[in-house]
């Protein structure tokens, strides 16, 4: 479509050539046959009113049709006349008059035959010598395009194959999942789903609580797909009126409404060839949902105030913090649109169900902060880490990120303790520690002095990692409980953890009871 999407799929070029050829040559059937295994012709493309399903599946065995094999070897266009006795090319599937116009042109690439072009018309005398010469020239172009198509198809297939192979082999720690860190069992399910769907163009529906990382998940799907070099366009559907939603999605023409002083492209047009992410899809006005459904089904749309139908090639990813099935039952969301969007659903678990991912994410956010020289020596104490593990995180990953950023700002000397986190019900909590340099305010004077010296006089390398701090804290609890894990006086009770969760962390950290 001029002025919109000038890229044409390789397979479509032959269709366009046959359509254009019909403006110059009056045919009723034009067929491009491709040579397979040197002895078989298979229909590649066909156009004209005589085309039927049998023709599209038709093939010719050249070992049985020596007349056609000889025509191909001749390498020149040939026009059958009324006096020529021959077996019609498609006599098995088409009932053409004995006297009809028939023209064949072998397709060659350099000196190698690759196929055959045939033109037929039920009337006699339809193809003049000038048309024969024209078809001979056109046949050379068709042969080149067929060769390019084979190359392009191979490359596209190979690219998709490599993309799928990469996604199946990729692991979070080896790149590709930087935006959605996590190693808990619940999160591993999410990453496996992302690997699976990224190699396809299926619509994806991401559901989860606010702050669980829906947009980051959508970006990861896009980045791992073969659309990664094309646009990733977003639109938040909350608080959109029907008219605004239509304009945002499909664009508008100049003068379509009072404030439309210029033409404006919509999100679908901007995302052509790439991915469109519709966040909070449950809030999309009900009146606009049929138009969205039509675009998803047909790949077409019109700008507001426009009459021209535009096409788009867009992979859609939608997200919602609401249960769309409940929205359908309540009549606030179309059922047919829900099933269209929900071809491949991904549910993001809340942070409270992701076990030690809190530690992993907190470390990630701290590492990012340390890139700013103002926070280069900031660190989390074991007491702060335990507070993070105890918190239920109703705001999920977004809340954790905000807590880390806020605590780094208020902890002016670099040491981030429970009192800096601002978590409700956990201010000033004191925990035992085996490391005086990382003790809470309830530690010894020597410990407090050591901790302060660590902040002001030592390099960041002197501080333990989060895993080391957690390991030290668990070992302190085990020491206090005499090595017991279960029971009222066990370490799990002291730490406020399930015994099985504590055992899992001990195993990861290499701690023996």
C-alpha positions in Angstrom: 0.0 0.0 0.0 1.8 3.2 -1.2 2.7 5.6 1.5 2.0 3.0 4.3 3.8 -0.3 4.1 6.0 -0.7 1.1 7.5 -4.0 2.2 5.9 -6.9 0.2 6.3 -10.5 1.3 8.4 -12.5 -1.3 5.5 -14.9 -1.9 3.2 -12.0 -2.8 5.3 -10.8 -5.7 4.3 -13.6 -8.1 0.6 -12.9 -7.3 1.1 -9.2 -8.2 2.9 -10.1 -11.5 0.1 -12.4 -12.6 -2.5 -9.7 -11.7 -0.5 -7.0 -13.6 0.0 -9.3 -16.6 -3.7 -9.7 -17.0 -4.0 -6.0 -17.8 -1.9 -6.6 -20.9 -2.6 -10.2 -21.8 -6.2 -11.4 -21.9 -6.0 -14.8 -20.3 -8.5 -17.0 -18.5 -5.8 -19.1 -16.8 -2.2 -18.3 -15.9 -0.2 -20.8 -14.0 3.4 -20.8 -12.7 4.7 -24.4 -12.1 7.8 -25.1 -10.2 10.2 -27.9 -11.0 10.8 -30.4 -8.2 13.4 -33.2 -8.3 13.9 -32.6 -12.0 10.9 -34.7 -13.0 7.9 -33.2 -11.4 6.1 -29.8 -12.0 4.0 -28.5 -9.1 1.6 -25.6 -9.2 3.2 -22.6 -7.4 0.8 -19.8 -8.4 -2.4 -19.6 -10.5 -4.7 -16.8 -11.5 -7.8 -16.3 -13.6 -11.5 -17.4 -13.7 -10.6 -21.0 -14.5 -8.7 -21.6 -11.3 -10.1 -24.2 -9.0 -9.0 -26.2 -6.0 -8.0 -29.2 -8.1 -5.7 -27.0 -10.1 -4.0 -25.6 -7.0 -3.1 -29.1 -6.0 -2.1 -30.2 -9.5 1.3 -31.7 -10.4 2.8 -33.1 -13.6 5.0 -36.1 -13.8 7.5 -35.3 -16.6 8.4 -39.0 -17.0 4.8 -39.5 -18.2 4.4 -36.2 -20.1 7.4 -36.3 -22.4 5.7 -33.6 -24.6 5.9 -31.1 -21.7 9.4 -32.2 -20.8 10.5 -31.6 -24.4 9.0 -28.1 -24.3 11.0 -27.3 -21.2 14.2 -28.5 -22.8 13.5 -26.3 -25.8 13.9 -23.3 -23.5 11.8 -21.0 -25.7 8.2 -19.8 -25.4 5.8 -21.9 -27.6 2.3 -21.0 -28.9 0.1 -23.9 -29.9 -2.0 -23.3 -33.0 -5.2 -24.9 -34.2 -3.3 -27.3 -36.4 -1.0 -28.5 -33.6 -2.0 -31.9 -32.2 -1.2 -32.0 -28.5 -2.5 -33.2 -25.2 -3.7 -30.3 -23.1 -1.6 -29.5 -20.0 -4.5 -29.7 -17.6 -6.8 -32.2 -19.4 -7.1 -34.2 -16.1 -8.8 -31.4 -14.3 -10.1 -28.8 -16.8 -12.5 -29.4 -19.8 -11.1 -26.9 -22.3 -12.4 -26.8 -25.9 -10.3 -28.7 -28.5 -9.6 -25.4 -30.2 -8.4 -22.9 -27.6 -5.4 -20.6 -27.0 -2.5 -22.2 -25.2 1.0 -20.6 -24.6 3.8 -22.1 -22.6 7.1 -20.5 -21.5 9.9 -22.5 -19.8 11.4 -20.8 -16.8 15.2 -20.8 -16.7 17.8 -19.4 -14.3 21.0 -19.2 -16.2 21.1 -22.6 -18.0 19.0 -24.5 -15.4 15.3 -25.1 -15.9 13.3 -24.3 -12.7 9.7 -24.3 -13.9 7.0 -23.5 -16.5 4.6 -20.6 -17.2 1.3 -21.5 -19.0 -1.4 -19.2 -20.3 -4.8 -20.5 -21.6 -8.0 -19.0 -23.0 -11.0 -20.9 -24.2 -11.2 -18.7 -27.3 -8.9 -19.1 -30.3 -6.3 -16.6 -31.5 -5.9 -14.7 -28.2 -2.1 -14.7 -28.1 -0.3 -12.8 -30.9 3.4 -13.1 -31.7 4.0 -9.9 -29.8 2.5 -11.4 -26.7 4.7 -14.5 -27.1 7.8 -12.3 -27.2 6.5 -10.3 -24.2 5.8 -13.5 -22.2 9.3 -14.8 -23.1 10.8 -11.6 -21.5 8.5 -11.8 -18.5 9.4 -15.5 -18.0 13.0 -14.5 -17.3 11.8 -12.0 -14.6 9.5 -14.7 -13.0 12.4 -17.1 -12.9 14.6 -14.6 -11.0 11.8 -13.9 -8.5 11.1 -17.6 -7.9 14.8 -18.1 -7.1 14.7 -15.1 -4.8 11.6 -16.5 -3.1 13.3 -19.7 -2.4 16.3 -17.9 -0.9 14.0 -15.6 1.2 11.8 -18.5 2.3 14.9 -20.4 3.4 16.3 -17.5 5.3 12.9 -16.7 7.0 12.5 -20.3 8.0 16.1 -20.5 9.2 15.6 -17.3 11.2 12.5 -18.6 12.9 14.2 -21.9 13.6 17.2 -20.2 15.1 14.9 -17.9 17.2 13.0 -20.9 18.6 16.2 -22.8 19.3 17.7 -19.8 21.0 14.6 -19.3 23.2 14.5 -23.0 24.2 18.2 -23.0 25.2 18.3 -19.5 26.7 18.5 -19.3 30.5 17.8 -16.1 32.5 21.4 -15.8 33.8 22.7 -16.0 30.2 20.8 -12.9 28.9 17.5 -12.1 27.4 15.6 -12.0 30.7 17.3 -9.0 32.3 14.0 -7.1 32.6 12.3 -9.9 34.6 14.8 -11.4 37.1 13.8 -14.4 39.2 14.8 -17.9 40.0 11.9 -19.3 42.1 9.9 -22.3 40.9 6.9 -20.0 40.2 8.9 -17.6 38.1 10.7 -20.4 36.2 7.2 -21.4 34.8 6.8 -17.8 33.5 10.2 -17.8 31.8 9.5 -21.2 30.1 6.2 -19.8 28.8 8.0 -16.8 27.5 10.6 -18.9 25.7 7.8 -21.0 24.1 5.6 -18.2 22.8 8.4 -15.8 21.7 9.2 -17.8 18.6 5.6 -17.4 17.4 3.3 -14.6 16.4 0.5 -15.7 18.7 -1.4 -13.1 20.7 -0.4 -13.1 24.4 -2.5 -12.2 27.4 -0.5 -11.3 30.6 -2.5 -11.3 33.8 -1.3 -10.5 37.3 -1.5 -8.1 40.2 -0.4 -4.5 39.8 3.4 -4.2 40.0 4.2 -7.8 39.0 6.0 -6.7 35.8 3.5 -7.1 33.0 5.1 -4.5 30.7 8.6 -5.9 31.3 7.3 -9.4 30.4 5.7 -8.1 27.2 9.0 -6.4 26.3 10.9 -9.6 26.9 8.5 -11.5 24.6 9.2 -8.9 21.9 12.9 -8.8 22.5 13.2 -12.6 22.1 11.0 -12.7 18.9 12.0 -12.2 15.3 10.2 -8.8 15.5 12.8 -7.5 18.0 14.3 -5.0 15.5 10.9 -3.5 14.8 8.8 -1.2 17.0 7.5 -2.0 20.4 4.5 0.3 20.9 2.5 0.6 24.1 -0.9 2.0 25.1 -2.5 2.1 28.5 -6.2 1.6 28.0 -7.3 2.9 31.4 -9.2 6.2 31.6 -9.7 6.3 27.8 -13.1 7.5 26.4 -14.5 5.7 23.4 -13.5 8.4 20.9 -10.0 8.8 22.4 -9.4 5.1 22.4 -10.4 4.8 18.7 -8.1 7.7 17.8 -5.2 6.3 19.9 -5.5 2.8 18.3 -6.3 3.6 14.7 -5.3 7.3 14.2 -7.4 10.0 12.6 -7.5 12.1 9.5 -7.2 15.9 9.5 -10.6 17.4 10.3 -12.1 14.2 11.7 -13.1 16.2 14.7 -12.7 19.7 16.1 -9.2 19.3 17.5 -7.9 17.1 14.6 -5.8 19.8 12.9 -3.4 17.3 11.4 -3.4 13.7 10.3 -2.2 11.4 13.1 -1.1 7.7 13.0 -2.5 5.4 15.5 -0.8 2.7 17.6 -1.5 -0.1 15.1 0.1 1.9 12.3 3.1 2.8 14.4 3.6 -0.8 15.4 3.5 -2.3 11.9 6.0 -5.1 11.7 6.5 -5.1 15.4 4.5 -5.5 18.7 1.7 -3.6 20.2 1.3 -3.8 24.0 -2.2 -2.9 25.3 -1.9 -2.5 29.1 -5.0 -2.6 31.3 -7.0 -4.1 28.4 -10.0 -4.7 30.7 -10.6 -0.9 30.8 -10.9 -0.6 27.0 -14.4 0.9 26.3 -16.9 -1.7 25.4 -18.0 0.2 22.3 -14.5 0.1 20.7 -13.9 -3.6 21.4 -15.6 -4.8 18.1 -13.3 -2.6 16.1 -10.2 -4.0 17.9 -11.5 -7.6 17.3 -11.9 -6.9 13.5 -8.4 -5.5 13.3 -7.0 -8.6 15.0 -8.9 -11.0 12.8 -8.4 -9.2 9.4 -5.3 -7.1 9.9 -7.2 -4.0 8.6 -8.5 -0.8 10.0 -9.5 2.8 9.0 -8.4 6.0 10.6 -11.1 8.0 12.3 -12.7 10.2 9.6 -11.0 8.2 6.9 -12.4 6.0 4.1 -9.2 4.2 3.1 -8.7 0.7 4.5 -5.1 0.2 5.9 -3.3 -3.0 6.5 -1.0 -3.8 9.4 1.2 -6.7 10.5 1.2 -6.5 14.3 1.8 -8.9 17.1 -0.6 -8.0 20.0 0.2 -8.5 23.6 -2.4 -7.5 26.1 -2.2 -7.2 29.9 -4.7 -6.8 32.8 -4.7 -6.8 36.6 -8.3 -7.9 36.5 -9.6 -11.4 35.8 -11.0 -11.0 32.2 -13.2 -14.0 32.7 -15.0 -12.2 35.5 -15.2 -9.1 33.3 -16.8 -11.2 30.5 -19.3 -12.7 33.0 -20.1 -9.2 34.2 -20.8 -8.0 30.7 -17.9 -5.5 30.7 -15.8 -7.3 28.2 -16.6 -9.1 24.9 -16.3 -12.9 25.1 -15.1 -13.2 21.5 -12.4 -10.6 22.1 -11.3 -12.4 25.3 -10.8 -15.7 23.4 -9.0 -13.9 20.6 -6.6 -12.2 23.1 -6.2 -15.2 25.4 -4.7 -17.6 22.8 -1.6 -17.9 25.0 -2.1 -16.7 28.6 0.7 -16.0 31.0 -0.1 -15.5 34.7 2.5 -13.5 36.7 2.7 -14.7 40.4 2.8 -12.1 43.1 6.1 -11.4 44.8 5.0 -13.0 48.0 4.7 -16.4 46.2 8.2 -16.2 44.7 10.3 -17.2 47.7 13.9 -15.9 47.6 13.3 -13.8 44.5 12.9 -10.9 47.0 16.6 -11.2 47.7 17.6 -11.5 44.1 15.6 -8.5 43.1 16.7 -6.4 46.0 20.3 -7.1 45.1 19.6 -6.1 41.5 18.0 -2.8 42.5 21.0 -2.1 44.9 23.5 -2.9 42.1 21.7 -0.4 39.9 21.8 2.2 42.6 25.5 1.8 43.1 26.0 3.0 39.6 25.3 6.4 41.0 28.4 7.6 43.0 26.1 9.0 45.7 25.1 5.4 46.6 28.3 3.6 45.7 28.9 2.4 49.3 25.3 1.6 50.3 24.5 -1.9 51.5 21.6 -3.8 53.2 22.2 -5.2 56.7 21.2 -8.7 57.5 18.4 -7.3 59.6 17.1 -5.3 56.6 17.3 -8.4 54.4 15.2 -10.3 56.9 12.6 -7.5 57.0 12.4 -7.7 53.2 11.8 -11.5 53.4 9.1 -11.1 56.0 7.1 -8.3 54.2 4.0 -9.5 52.2 4.7 -7.1 49.3 1.1 -6.1 48.4 2.7 -3.8 45.8 4.9 -6.6 44.4 8.1 -5.8 42.5 7.3 -2.2 42.0 6.9 -1.7 45.7 10.2 -3.5 46.4 12.0 -1.2 43.9 10.4 1.9 45.5 11.4 0.7 49.0 15.1 0.1 48.0 15.3 3.6 46.3 13.7 5.3 49.3 15.8 3.6 51.9 19.0 4.4 50.0 18.0 8.0 50.0 17.3 8.2 53.8 20.3 6.0 54.8 22.8 8.8 54.5 25.8 6.9 55.8 25.3 3.9 53.5 24.1 1.3 56.0 20.5 0.4 55.2 18.8 -1.0 58.3 15.2 -2.0 59.1 14.5 1.6 60.3 15.3 2.9 56.8 13.0 0.6 54.9 9.8 2.1 56.1 7.9 -1.2 56.1 4.8 -1.1 58.3 5.1 -3.1 61.6 8.8 -3.8 61.1 10.5 -0.5 62.1 13.3 -0.9 64.6 13.2 -4.7 64.7 16.4 -6.3 66.1 17.8 -9.6 65.0 20.9 -11.5 66.2 23.9 -11.3 63.9 27.2 -13.2 63.7 28.9 -10.3 62.0 29.5 -7.3 64.3 30.1 -5.1 61.2 26.5 -5.8 60.1 24.7 -5.9 63.4 21.6 -3.9 64.1 21.3 -1.2 66.7 20.9 -3.8 69.3 24.5 -5.1 68.8 27.5 -4.3 70.9 29.2 -0.9 70.9 32.2 -2.5 69.2 29.9 -3.9 66.6 28.2 -0.5 66.0 31.6 1.2 65.8 32.8 -1.5 63.4 29.7 -1.1 61.2 30.1 2.7 61.1 33.8 2.3 60.2 32.8 -0.1 57.4 30.6 2.6 55.9 32.9 5.5 56.1 36.4 4.0 55.8 36.1 0.7 53.8 35.5 0.0 50.2 32.3 -1.7 49.1 34.2 -4.9 48.6 34.5 -5.3 52.3 30.8 -5.8 52.7 29.1 -9.2 52.3 26.8 -10.0 49.5 23.1 -10.5 50.2 23.5 -14.2 50.1 26.3 -14.0 52.6 24.3 -11.8 54.9 21.3 -14.1 54.8 23.6 -17.1 55.4 25.0 -15.4 58.4 21.6 -14.6 59.8 20.3 -18.2 59.3 23.4 -19.6 61.0 22.8 -17.3 63.9 19.2 -18.6 64.3 20.5 -22.2 64.0 23.1 -21.5 66.7 20.4 -20.0 69.0 18.1 -23.0 68.4 20.8 -25.6 69.0 20.7 -26.7 65.3 17.0 -27.5 65.5 14.8 -26.5 62.5 11.3 -27.7 63.6 9.3 -27.0 66.7 8.5 -24.1 69.0 12.2 -23.4 69.7 13.4 -24.3 66.2 15.2 -21.9 63.8 12.3 -21.8 61.4 10.1 -20.4 64.2 12.7 -17.8 65.2 13.0 -16.6 61.6 9.2 -16.7 61.0 9.6 -19.1 58.1 8.1 -22.4 57.2 10.5 -25.2 58.0 10.5 -26.4 54.4 11.2 -22.9 53.2 14.1 -22.6 55.6 15.5 -26.0 54.5 15.3 -24.9 50.9 17.3 -21.7 51.6 19.8 -23.7 53.6 20.3 -26.0 50.7 20.8 -23.1 48.3 23.3 -21.4 50.6 25.2 -24.5 51.6 24.2 -24.4 55.2 24.3 -27.6 57.3 22.3 -27.9 60.6 
